[in-house]
């Protein structure tokens, strides 16, 4: 059916008016981004009052949390995975991902620790099991990098067989040149497509790498980011999101465009009350970065 120019302009005008009155129509069908908090930010409080901490996180405007610190003996800060799962539900929070210790995997090629982590992650209904750190002794040479890649690929297969996806979280050491290459390059190029990445923006910037370039060169490989700001005076310190040296807006736009789904605020050190800090960061992120 052919539409006249007059009819087209009239219909376009009606659409424009509707969108101006109800801008949410513009985003119909688009998944709303959620803001999370990496619980390591509040590590000094979790063992004292888990319920109270999660309640304050929810009241501060966060929808999601990322766990850390699970052990077979202590669970999550003295609570079982099941108890934590129930508490999160009570608080109206979800936990799409968690950082799990994998030292045994890389130091001794032992996958038992990973299997226990998989059980905990499934209990929390997490989608991603994230490798948070590699001890210095296992990453000294370019040959070490090859071994790390091989073991991560095998770990990803185990995770996938259990309905999980494996992720990797960086610090700055992954960007140090060793024997003509660097670990992060080897990870991005050598791991299979069922290995995903959680880019810690602070550590990438501190290491001198542009997050936007990483997102654009490796679309769909990054599913999560840590939004962590850098103090303007001392690069070794963090500060509330929006108060520091990192211009997050173009970074978050590139992240979203290239497949990032989860955005976690993290702050490792504080100059003000941590609970006030996480509220300020959440407010800034919702107001300026993720809407």
N, C-alpha and C positions, 0 to 999 in steps of 0.2 A: 504494500500500500504506500503510495507516494504522499508525503506530508508537505503541505505548502509552507513557504517561508514564514508566513504570518502565523500559521498554527504552531510551527516549531518555536518561534519566539515567544508565543503566548504560553506554551507548555514549559519552556525553559524558565520563564519568569515565575510561574507558579512554583516550580521546583526550588528556585532560589529563595523565594519567600518562605517556603516550608522549612528549608534548611536553616534559615536565619532564625526562625521561631523555635525549631527543635533540632539543634545541631547534633544531638545524639544519633539522628538518622544517618548522618555521614559516616558513623562508625558501626552501623548495624552489621552484625555478622562478624565483626572483628573482635578477637579475643582481648579482653581487657588486661592490661599488664598489671602484675602484682608486685608489691614491694616486700622484700624479705630482709631479715637480719641474720647475719652469721653469729651464732650464739657465743662464739669465742670472745666476742666483744664484752660479754658480761660474765666471763669465766670466774670472777671473784665472788659471784653471788649465787650461782646455780646450785651449789651444794648446800647452801644455807636455806634457801626458800624457792624451790623450783616453781611451785604453783604461783607464788607472788611475782616472780620474775617474768613468767610467761604472761601473766595478767597485765603487767605494766607494758610489756612489748605490744600486746594487742591494743591497749589503750593509747599507745603512741602512734598508732596508724599502720602497723605492719600486718600483712596477711599471711606471710610465710616465715619460717625459720629454717636455717641450715644447721644441722647438728655437727658435733665434733666430739672427740674424746671417748668414744665407746671402748670398753674393755670387757673381756669375758667375765672377769671377776667382779668388777664394779658397775657394769652396765653403763648407763648415762648418769654420771655424777651421783652414784648411789641408788639410782632408780632403774628398774628393769625397762627393757624396750617396750613391753606391753603397757606398763604404767605410764611411761612417757607418751605413748600413742593415745591413751585415754585422756591424759591431761591436755594434750594439744587439741583434741576434739572438744573437750569442755571449754577451752579458751577460744574456740573458733579459728584455730590456726592449723595450717598444713605444713608439712615438711617435704618438699619435693626432692631434696638432696641432703647428703651428709658426708662429712669428711671422716674417713676411716683409716686407722693406722695400717700400713702395709709393709712395715720394716722387714718382717720375716720373708715376705715375697722377694724383695730385692737383695737382701743380705744372704739368704740361704735357699732361695728357690722353693720356699715352703708356702703352700697355698692354704694351709689350715686356718690361719688368721683371717684370710680373705673370705673363707667359707662362713666363719662365724659372723663376719661383718655383713655378708649377704643376708643371713638370717635376720639380723637386727634391722637392716634396711627394709626388708620385706614386711616386717612387723609394723614398721612406721609408714608403710605404703609409699615409700620413697621411689622415685624413678631413677635417680642417679646415685651411684656410689662413687665418691670422689677420692682420688689419691691426693693427699694434702701436702706431702713433703717427701723429699728423698734425702736420706742421710749422706753426709759428705763422702763417706768411704766408698759408696757405690757409684759415684759419678765423677771419677778423677780423669778418665781418659775417653777418647772417642770410641774405643772398643767397649768401654762400659756403657756408652750410649746405646750401642747396638743390642747389648744384653737387656737393658732397660726396656727398649722398644719391644723385643721379643716377649718379655714377661708381661708387659702391659697388654699386648695382643692376646696372649693366652688368658689373662685375667678377664679381658673383655668378653671372651667366649664363655667363660664360666658365669659371668654376670648376665649375659644375654640368655643363657640357658635357664636362668632363674627369673627371667622377666625384668631384669634391670639393665641399665646402661652404665658403662664405666666413664668417668670423667677424670680430668687431670687439672689440678690447681697449681699455678706457678708462683714462684718468688722471683728474685732477680738473678739467682745463680744460673738459671736455665739459659740466660742470654750471654753468658761469658764464653768467649772464644777459646776453645781447647783443640789444638791440633788441626786448625783450619775449619772447624765447624762449631756449632753450639747446640746444646741439648734441645732447646725448644724447636729449632729447625728440624732436627732428627725426629722429634716426636710428631710434628705436624706432617712430615713427609713419609715417615716410616710406619706409623700406626694405621690400622685399618679404619674403615669408615664407621665402624660401630664403637670407636673411641671418640669421645667428645671432650671439649675443653671449657674450663671455667677461667676466664682471664681476670686476674687481679690487676685492675687498672693502675693502682698505685705502684705496684712492683714493676709493671711493664714500663711505665713512665720513668720511674727511678732508674731503670736499667738503660734508658735512652732509646726505647722502642715506641713507635707510634701505634696505639691500639687500632686506630682507624685503618691503617695499612694492613694490619693483621686480619681484621674482620673482612676487608675487601678482597684480600688475596686468598682467604680460606673461608668462603661463604658456607654456612650451615655446619661448620665444625664447632663453633662456639655456641653453647646452649645457655650458659650462665656467665655472669660477671660479678666481681666484687667491686662495689663503688666505695672507694676509700680515698680520702683526700690527703694531700701533702701540705704540711705546714709551710707557710711562705718563708719563714726564717731558717728553720732547721728541717732539711729534707728527710731526716731520719724519724721525724715525728708526724703523727696524724693530727687531723683537726676535723671539725664538723663539716659535712658536705656543703660546699658553697663558700666556705671561709678560707679555703686553701688555694694552692697554686694551679690546680688542674681545671681546665675548661672542659667540663663534662658534657655540655649540650651536644656538640658535634660528635663526640664519642658515642653517646647513647643513641643518637640517631643512626649512626653507622651500625651499631650493635643490633638494633631492632631490625634494620633493613636486611641484615645478613643472618638472621635466624636466632638471635638471643631471646630466650623466653623468661629467664628468671634473673632478677636484679637484687643482689644482696648488699645492704649497707654493712660495712665492717669498720671498726675502729679499734686499734690495738692499744692505744694509750690516750689518756684524757687529761685536760686541764680543768675541766668542770665536772660536775656530777654526771656520771655515765648515763643515768636515766634521763636527765635533761638533755644530754648530748644526742642520744638516739632519737629523741622527739624532734629536736631541731633539724637533724639530718633527714628524718622522714618527711617533715613539713617541706623542706627545700626540694627534695626529690619529687614529691607529688606536685608541688607548685611549678617547678621549672623543668623537670626532666622526663617524668613518666606521668601521663595523664590518661 
